[in-house]
């Protein structure tokens, strides 16, 4: 593991300590690296909307978590300033979904990321694009 990937893992661990929403969703890290991450989540009954499919807000929250972990993985505290999501296919209770966050552009002050969420059959279900503002503060500051 490179030093930069270790930093990304340390940032993920630090953020997850108090990320109660990601904890509630049952998010698990599959892979955390510099500027990217791959997460999984099992859709629970209390995540469903009135039609018995994953609530759009929960799908967005899952993508937003992957976005946050990837954008902060360089160690600089980064906060979302924009995000949009497309819904391609619905997830149902018991489905395992996987979010992959990857950078489009990382600049000094802002960065753009894509997050694709797929099912076990690698079918694209949701796609997210977001922008963060990159502060000068360290995520790992006490």
Residue, then its C-alpha position, 0 to 999 in steps of 0.5 A: x500500500x502506498x503512503x497516499x493510499x494509507x492516508x486515504x484509509x486513515x481519512x476514511x476511518x476517521x470520517x466513519x468514526x462519527x459518520x452516523x448516517x453511513x454507519x446506519x446505512x451499513x456502508x462497508x469499504x471494499x477499497x479505499x485509495x487516493x481520490x477513489x473508493x468502492x463501497x457496498x451497502x445492503x438495501x434494508x426494509x427501512x430504506x424503502x419508499x411507498x413503492x417498495x424500492x430504495x428511497x431516492x434520498x437514501x440512494x443519494x446519501x449512499x452516493x454522497x458518502x462515496x463522494x465524501x470519502x473519495x474527495x477527502x482522501x487526499x487529506x484536505x477537508x473538502x465540502x460539497x458545493x454541488x451534486x446531481x443524481x440520475x436514477x436508472x434502475x431501482x434497488x429493492x430490499x436485500x439488494x447489494x449495491x456498490x458505489x464507485x467514486x472516481x475523480x473527474x478533475x482535482x484542482x487546488x480549490x475545487x474537485x469534481x467526482x463521479x459516483x456510479x452505483x451498480x448491483x451485483x450484476x454490474x448493472x448501472x442503477x444510479x449515477x451521481x456527479x458532484x463538486x467539492x470545495x477543498x479547504x486548506x484544513x487537514x481532515x486528520x486535525x485534532 
